[in-house]
């Protein structure tokens, strides 16, 4: 059975239906191209694209943008990094489809659910919201939760605001750039959360709210995992879903190495 790039895109977007405004477009390649191999990754770095080509994938599905901007607005004028990356894409002939808005609108959110599954917290979910998941986990200290998350996600570090020895069980989970005050802070109050765990957000908003809450005697804590670290499990899960749909096509998940290092 012949599978074209357009068929894969239709499969990925069908659960949601057409979105009027979205970053989820074909960034390179042609819809009619026959798919011989699929690579899935969180971030289409230069290295990830190289690896996708090396393993024989001619379609790369990625969560984030190709050119360092949510809307890929960066102009190529006088930008050698942009030009070299575009040349790699052009020379390889690889098709690149960004899947960001649609997967976040799956029911439940495909990226958030991927993190829940990676943490093996499926049985502790109380409520899936569009931008957050509320859980009631077995009681652990903040430090124990942090170590558990690091182990399950295979990451080196997590940042924390709060008392590491504080026991917690009521947890709010937000992936990616959903840690802003307007999103995260109301969850503490509405759901009586002990702990919020998110990818990233403005450091002067939710972290400062938690710091003030602690100063007032409240028992609250915050764990900041990192944007990629919180969202990559969802894309890994997507690779498994695609493989189940088309078992005859080679499907590879390519992890994205962290851009940061500890010094």
N, C-alpha and C positions, 0 to 999 in steps of 0.2 A: 504493500500500500504506500503510495506516494504522499508524503507530508510536506506541505509548503510552509514557509514562514508565516503566511497569513493564517493558516490553519492553527498554528500554535498560538498566535496572538488572539484569535477568536476564542480559543479554549480558555485562555487566561482571563479574558475580559467578560466572557459570557455571564458569570455569576452576578455581575454588577449591572451590566447594560452599558450603553454608551454614555460617557461623560462629556459634557459640553466643553469644559476647560480642564485640560490635564497635561501633565508633563510626560505622560505615558505614550510615547510615539516611537516609531522606528527611526533610530538615530543614524543608522547606516544600513546599506543593503537594500534588497528589493523584496516586496511581498511575495512575488511568484517564485522565488528561489526554493529549490528542493532542499529540504533539511536532511543532512547526512550525519549530523552530530550536534548536540546541544550542551552548552556550558552555562551554569548558573552561578552567579556571584553577587555579593553585596555591593561591591564597588568596582567599576570597570577601570582599574588602574592600568597603566602601561604594561606592567608585569602580568596582570590577569589576562589581558588581551593576548599577550605573547603566549601564555600557557594554553589558552583556549585554542589558538591556531596550532600549536604544537601537538595537541591531543586530537586534532582533526575535527573540532567543532566548527561549523560554519554559521551557527546562531548563538549569540551570547545574550542571556537574559540577566539584567542587572537591576538592582533596586535604586541606586543613586545615579546622578548624572555623569556624563562623560567628561565634561569640560569645566569642573570646579565651580559650578553655579547651578542652583536649583532649576533655573530655566535655561541653562546652557547659553547664557548671553555673552560670554566672553568672546571678544573679537580676536581674530588671529593676527591682526596687525602687530608686527614687532614682538611676537610671542613665539619663541622657538620651541618651547615645550609643547604648546598647542600644535604647532606645525608638524613636529615629529610624531606626535600621537595620531594626528589626522593621517599622516603618511602611512603609518603602520596599519591603520584601519583600511585605508584605500588599497594599499598593496596586497593585503591579505584577502580582501573581498568578504570579510566576515560581516554578517548582519548583527546589529545590536538593537535590542528592544528594551526599553526601560519600563519596569513594572513597579511603580511606586504608589500611585493614587488608587489603582484598582485593588491591589492586594490589601491595602489598608481598609478597604470598604467591604472585604469579605465578611461573612457572618459566621463565626466571630472574625475579628481582624486577623488576617493571616500572619502578619509579622508578630503581633503580640502573642497569638496562640502558639507560634513557634517557640517563643521564649518560655512560655508556661510549660510546654512539652519538654523542652530541653532541661528545665529545672525539675521535671517530674512532679509538678504541682497540680496536675490535671484534677485530681480528686478533691482539691482544696478550693476550687473556684466557687465563689458565691455569685458573682455577677460579671458578665462581659459587657462593657460599655464601648461606645465607638472609639474612645481614646484611652481607656484604662480598663484594667481587670482588677476586681476586688477579690482577695483571698483571705481565708482563715487557715493558717498553717499551724502545725504542732508548735507549741511554745519553744522558742529558742532565744538566746541573747542576740543582740545586734551583731556582735562579733561572730557568733556561730553562723548566723545567716550569711554574713559576708564571706566567710570561709567556704561555706556550702556553695554559694553562687560562683565563687572563683573556681572551685573544683569542677562543678558541673559544666561551666562554660570554658574552662581551660584558659583562664586569663590570669595575668600576673598581679593586678592590683585593682582595688575599688576605693573610691574616696567616700568618707563618711562624715556626717555632721550628727553629733549626738554622743550619748553615753554607750560605749561598747558593751557594757555589762547589763544594759537595760533589757529585760525580757520583753518579747513581742510575739504577737500572733496575728494581729490584724494588719494586713499588708495591701498596699496599692501598687500596682505594677504599670509603668508607662514606658514605652519604648521610644527610641530615637529622640527627636527634639521636642519632647512633650513635657519637659520638666519646668516650664515657665510657671510663674505664680498663678496666673489665671486658670491654668489647667490643674496643677498639682495641689495647691493650697486648699481649695474647697473640699478636696477628697478627705483631708485630715479631719475636718469638722463633720462633714455629712456622714462619713462611714466610721467615725471614731477609730481612725487608724493609729497604730503605734509606729508604723514604718512605711515610708514610700521609697520605692526603688525605681529609678528611671535612667534613661540613657544619658541625656545632657539637657542643659537649660541655662538661662542667665544666672550667673553666680550671685547676683545682688537681689534675687527674688526669693525663690523657695528656700535656699540655704539660710538666708537671713531671717526668714519667717521661723524656721525651725530653731535657729539660735535664740531668737527672742522668746519663743515658746518655752524653751528649756530654762531660760533666765526667770521666767514667770512660774516655774515649778511644774510645767507640763511634761509628760513623758512622750516625747516624740523623737524620731530619728530619721535620717535620710541616707540612702546609699546611692551613689552615682557610679554607674557601671561603665558608661561610655556609649557613644552613639552606635558605632559599628558593632560593638560587643553585644548590645541589646537587640539589634535587628538582624544580625547575620543568621541566628538560628531559624528565623522565619524563611529565609531564602534557601537554607539547607533543606527545610521541610518541603519547600516548593519543588526542589529537584526530585525528591522522592515521588511527589504527586505526578510530575510530568513523566517520570519513568513508568509509573503504573499505567498511565494513559497510553503511552507508546513504548512498550517493552522492547520493540525491535530496533529502536533508535538509541545509540549510545548517549547517555545523559551523565554529565559530570558536574559535581559541585566543586568550585574552586574557592577555597578560603582566602580571605583578604588579610594579609599580614598587617598588624597594627602600624600606624604611621609614627607612633610615639614609643619612646624607650625611657626606662628609668636611669637616672644618672646620680 
